[in-house]
């Protein structure tokens, strides 16, 4: 579904992504783990089109997309729930979700919004409230729900559990598993590497802008170097 080859991107003269290569197959959850500053968020931003690339290729469903603007990538089926949530605070919960479907012209928008409400019932309870008044966990649910309203084939999830309580982390990760069961392919960046690998099919380890290790998630969970560096296990 997604193929990335020799991807380079950065900020000014600083090259953050240094020849990234990875693939995500249809129906998978793929975890991308690495330390802060390794390039995880830059990679997701490059995939969604908000971060320019300076070299390499991104292909989605066989089509090269690295020159396409973000809205055309959304139209193809790539949506992102960004780090930091980036919801529209002055708008209501319902309007935030409506904006997630701004490119859609089909008749399924309301049905999809009800599916989001079924996944995160608190959003339905607060649908007429300003998004800025939600708790951190509720804002994260809204950011994910907004991305789902774009009807993605591939969902890019950037740090969905950041700053949340353990109970809310479990709820968010359960939602990721439910999305996967519904047929959505997911590329997951998650600070909680162990939790991410527990629900993923495969994983990639990124260090200083390069992929240094990849494999089935269960193998990465037991790899001594990965355990020591990212799972907090000696």
Secondary structure, DSSP 8 states (H G I E B T S, - for coil): -EEEEEEEEEETTEEEEEEEEEEE-TT-EEEEE--TTSSHHHHHHHHHTSS--SEEEEEETTEE-TTS-HHHHHHHTEEEE-TT----TTSBHHHHHHHHTTT--SS-HHHHHHHHHHHSHHHHHTTTSBGGGS-HHHHHHHHHHHHHTT--SEEEEE-TTTT--HHHHHHHHHHHHHHHHTT-EEEEE-S-HHHHHHH-SEEEEEETTEEEEEEEHHHHHH-HHHHHHHSS--
